[in-house]
Amino acid sequence: MNLLERESTAMFHTYKRLPLEVDHGKGVYLYTADGKKYLDMFAGLAVNALGYSHPRIVAAIGEQVGRYIHLSNYFPQEPQIRLAEMLRTYSGYKKVFLANSGTESIEGAIKLARKWGAGKGKTEIIAFSNAFHGRTMGALSLMDRPKYLEGYGPFLPNCRVVEFNNTGELRKNVSGRTAAVLLESIQGEGGINPVTPEFAEEITNLQKSSGFLVIADEIQSGIGRTGKFFGFQHFTLSPDIIVIAKPIGGGLPLGAIIGGPKVADVFEPGVHGTTFGGNPVACAAGIAVLDEITEHGLIDNARLMGEILFSGLRGLQKEFPNLVKEVRGFGLMAGMELNREGEGIVAALRDDGILINCTNTNVLRFLPPLIIEKPHVETTLESLRKAFRSL
């Protein structure tokens, strides 16, 4: 049996797998067992910011494995503390909690907001339509897409979903009971939809007048992907809590909650925790990721390569106006909305040796490694042009 056949026997059928058996990865490329080479333009869904087998990450992991792989969180651990110190420095925020994933970090942020609001009569959390915050019950309670929700209710009380980018609806729903507003400034799974400047400004105004917390979901858009350290920095937003994951672990499971002054002292020993969160090997990889991104100008590279990518995508929009509806995003977080379903285009590029992703049925999503270079972008654009012409 091949891998797909073995999987169907042994595992729950939760993933729609690509028909590729990957043998190894190097740089921006994946290599399959049959010897084919693929340019990966979605990088493990934004996880592999430094591509595959990056020597700095490999070395950091190897060194930490030789020291210890796991300690109970009863012990202070230098890799955890160092990573937290770096995140404080780069964010300008006060405190860090290390978790295993994005969805677990969202859960922790919900708890942090509820704990903060408990003595103030603030128990309600507002999120927005078309968002994606994870697959655990707390995250699902703050989402509205039937695909993810059907069959899993009932969900958490005092959670509501308001139409994204609708300032009037937001005003109607905010009250003295609002503890927090949870926002992806650039919706990833939802189709690379940025918040409008007007909506961002309204959130900030209501944050000041109503006294709620703003939680920024930076799981996909954080750590340099958009040409800034955080995606919300493109807008007039001042979050009280930032949630990160995906790229921070260099491919290992790692997430974090980063808290500002309002919430810095809310958690106390025993009220929140995790067995594996802040795993020292993952933290060592995270330190390597941050060092490499900041020392080698990869945030600037994301911005510059993003300019080339967006220029090319918009050129294709003009060339194929009946096929391409809109191009959106920032830096190396790009979405091209089509006037048809996108899986056929994804398959055509895969046949041409390039891996992209389709989300929300008709949005081609580009999340390449931050180490991407101009020839990689140009190759992708030319393959996309060829696929469009074939239609």
FENDA-V862453 format. One record per backbone hydrogen bond with DSSP energy under -1.0 kcal/mol. NH is the residue of the N-H (numbers start at 1). CO is the residue of the C=O. Records with the same first field share a line. If there is no record, write none. Layout:
NH: CO + CO
This chain:
6: 2
7: 3
8: 4
9: 5
10: 6
11: 7
14: 12
17: 15
20: 18
23: 31
24: 31
26: 29
27: 52
29: 26
30: 38
31: 24
32: 36
33: 21
35: 32
38: 30
39: 353
40: 28
41: 355
45: 42
46: 42
48: 43
49: 47
51: 48
52: 27
58: 54
59: 55
60: 56
61: 57
62: 58
63: 59
64: 60
65: 61
66: 62
67: 64
68: 64
75: 72
81: 77
82: 78
83: 79
84: 80
85: 81
86: 82
87: 83
88: 84
89: 85
90: 86
91: 87
92: 88
94: 259
95: 259
97: 257
99: 255
105: 101
106: 102
107: 103
108: 104
109: 105
110: 106
111: 107
112: 108
113: 109
114: 110
115: 111
116: 112
117: 113
118: 114
120: 117
122: 117
123: 177
124: 177
125: 158
126: 180
127: 160
129: 162
131: 128
140: 136
141: 137
142: 139
143: 140
148: 145
149: 145
150: 146
152: 149
160: 125
162: 127
166: 163
170: 166
171: 167
172: 168
173: 169
174: 170
178: 175
179: 124
180: 124
181: 213
182: 126
183: 215
187: 193
191: 188
193: 187
195: 185
200: 196
201: 197
202: 198
203: 199
204: 200
205: 201
206: 202
207: 203
208: 204
209: 205
210: 206
211: 207
213: 179
215: 181
216: 241
217: 183
218: 216 + 243
222: 218
223: 229
224: 229
227: 224
233: 230
234: 231
235: 232
237: 235
240: 214
241: 214
242: 258
243: 216
244: 256
248: 245
250: 247
252: 249
255: 99
256: 244
257: 97
258: 242
259: 95
260: 240
263: 260
266: 263
271: 268
278: 99
283: 279
284: 280
285: 281
286: 282
287: 283
288: 284
289: 285
290: 286
291: 287
292: 288
293: 289
294: 290
295: 291
296: 292
298: 293
301: 297
302: 298
303: 299
304: 300
305: 301
306: 302
307: 303
308: 304
309: 305
310: 306
311: 307
312: 308
313: 309
314: 310
315: 311
316: 312
317: 313
318: 314
319: 315
320: 316
323: 320
324: 320
325: 337
326: 337
328: 335
330: 333
332: 225
333: 330
334: 366
335: 328
336: 364
337: 326
338: 362
339: 323
342: 361
346: 342
347: 343
348: 344
349: 345
350: 346
351: 347
353: 350
354: 349
355: 39
357: 365
359: 363
362: 360
363: 359
364: 336
365: 357
366: 334
367: 41
370: 49
372: 369
377: 373
378: 374
379: 375
380: 376
381: 377
382: 378
383: 379
384: 380
385: 381
386: 382
387: 383
388: 384
389: 385
390: 386
391: 388
